[in-house]
Amino acid sequence: MGFDLYGMNPQENTKKPAILEKPWWECETNKEKENHSIALNEYEKQNPGVYFRLNNWGWRPLWGFIYASCDDILTEKDYDNGHANSGHRISKTKATRISKRLQKLDKLGILETYQNEVIDIIEKAEKKNKKLKLSVSDKEYDWAAHYPFRRDWVVEFANFCEQSGGFEIC
């Protein structure tokens, strides 16, 4: 389970292949389904404003970082709704501003620095957790061990924002 973001008016760098005109579940053979999946992955790679996905564990720290870095762009409502698959929309203007901000942070080396800080936090949490006897009720468990942050996710997200024409969080 995770978060799926769809560009509302994505820039199309390549034409959509004919096989994608019908949904995957309407493909009749396994080979057709496989070809559909391959074509979809390639289309999304060539058209990064169409779709962005990330699992729950990765999305939450990414969205938190984006909000902390763009709190003059995003509202608290945007932030709160960004943690739900509720169809919340971020306008083209906000998406473009987010993209520019994240690209600037990357050029300054801030994304890599923050990634390294999170890696340290995760390593410390994992060491602490190994010493514990795991149980559901153990309040000492450090959940930070499960929330990674990667520079490349931010770069990919910035590219998505730039080409999305605004996006919807589903």
C-alpha positions in Angstrom: 0.0 0.0 0.0 1.2 3.5 -0.7 0.5 6.8 -2.3 -0.3 7.4 -6.0 0.0 10.9 -7.4 -1.5 11.7 -10.8 -0.6 14.7 -12.9 -3.8 16.8 -13.6 -2.5 18.2 -16.9 0.8 16.4 -17.4 3.3 17.4 -20.1 3.5 14.6 -22.6 6.9 14.1 -24.0 5.9 11.0 -26.0 2.7 9.8 -27.5 0.7 7.2 -25.4 1.0 3.7 -27.0 -2.2 2.2 -28.4 -2.0 -0.7 -26.0 -2.6 1.7 -23.2 -6.0 2.8 -24.6 -7.7 0.0 -22.6 -7.0 -0.8 -19.0 -4.7 -3.6 -17.9 -7.6 -5.8 -16.6 -9.2 -5.8 -20.0 -6.2 -7.5 -21.6 -7.2 -11.0 -22.6 -3.9 -12.9 -22.4 -1.0 -13.0 -20.0 1.3 -11.8 -22.9 -1.0 -8.9 -23.6 -1.0 -8.0 -19.9 2.8 -8.2 -19.8 3.1 -6.0 -22.9 0.7 -3.5 -21.3 2.7 -3.3 -18.1 6.0 -2.8 -20.0 4.4 -0.1 -22.2 2.9 1.6 -19.2 6.2 1.6 -17.3 8.1 3.0 -20.3 5.4 5.7 -21.0 5.5 6.8 -17.3 9.4 6.9 -17.4 9.3 9.1 -20.5 6.5 11.3 -19.2 7.3 11.8 -15.5 4.4 14.3 -15.0 1.9 11.5 -15.5 2.3 9.4 -12.3 4.4 9.3 -9.1 4.2 6.5 -6.6 5.8 5.7 -3.3 5.0 3.3 -0.5 3.7 4.5 2.9 7.1 4.1 4.6 8.8 6.3 2.0 6.0 8.8 1.3 5.5 10.0 4.9 9.1 11.3 5.4 9.2 12.6 1.8 6.0 14.6 2.3 7.2 15.8 5.7 10.4 17.0 4.2 8.6 18.7 1.3 6.3 20.5 3.7 9.1 21.6 6.0 11.0 22.9 2.9 8.0 24.5 1.3 5.8 25.7 4.2 5.5 29.0 2.4 4.0 27.2 -0.6 1.9 24.5 1.0 -0.8 25.1 3.5 -1.4 23.0 6.7 -4.5 21.6 4.9 -2.3 20.5 2.0 0.1 18.8 4.4 -2.6 17.1 6.3 -4.4 15.9 3.2 -1.1 14.7 1.7 -1.1 12.0 4.3 -4.4 10.5 3.1 -5.4 8.9 -0.2 -8.3 11.4 -0.4 -7.8 12.9 -3.9 -6.4 16.2 -2.5 -5.2 18.5 -5.3 -2.1 20.6 -5.5 -2.3 23.3 -8.1 0.0 23.7 -11.1 1.4 26.9 -9.5 2.2 25.2 -6.2 3.6 22.1 -8.0 5.9 24.3 -10.1 7.1 26.3 -7.1 7.7 23.0 -5.1 9.8 21.6 -8.0 12.0 24.7 -8.2 12.5 24.7 -4.5 13.5 21.0 -4.4 15.8 21.4 -7.3 17.5 24.3 -5.6 17.9 22.3 -2.4 19.5 19.5 -4.4 22.0 21.8 -6.0 22.9 23.1 -2.6 23.6 19.5 -1.4 20.8 19.7 1.2 19.0 16.6 0.0 22.1 14.4 0.3 23.0 15.8 3.7 19.5 15.2 4.9 19.5 11.6 3.5 22.7 10.9 5.4 21.2 12.3 8.6 18.2 10.0 8.2 20.5 7.0 7.5 22.2 7.7 10.8 18.8 7.9 12.6 17.7 4.6 11.0 20.9 2.9 12.0 20.6 4.0 15.6 16.9 3.0 15.7 17.8 -0.4 14.3 20.5 -1.0 16.9 18.1 0.0 19.7 15.3 -2.2 18.3 17.6 -5.3 18.1 18.2 -5.0 21.9 14.4 -5.1 22.5 12.2 -8.2 22.9 9.7 -7.4 20.2 6.1 -7.3 21.2 3.1 -5.3 20.0 2.9 -3.5 23.3 6.5 -2.6 23.5 6.5 1.2 23.8 10.3 1.4 23.6 10.3 0.3 19.9 11.7 3.0 17.6 9.6 3.2 14.5 12.1 5.7 12.9 13.9 2.5 11.7 11.2 2.0 9.1 11.0 5.5 7.6 13.7 5.9 4.9 14.5 9.1 3.0 16.3 9.0 -0.4 17.6 11.9 -2.4 16.6 10.3 -5.6 12.9 10.1 -4.5 13.0 13.9 -4.0 14.6 14.5 -7.4 12.0 12.2 -9.1 9.2 14.0 -7.2 10.6 17.4 -8.2 10.6 16.3 -11.9 7.0 14.9 -11.5 5.9 18.3 -10.0 7.5 20.2 -12.8 5.8 18.3 -15.5 2.5 17.4 -13.8 0.4 20.5 -14.4 -0.7 20.1 -10.7 -1.4 16.8 -9.1 -3.9 14.7 -7.2 -2.9 12.6 -4.2 -4.8 9.3 -4.3 
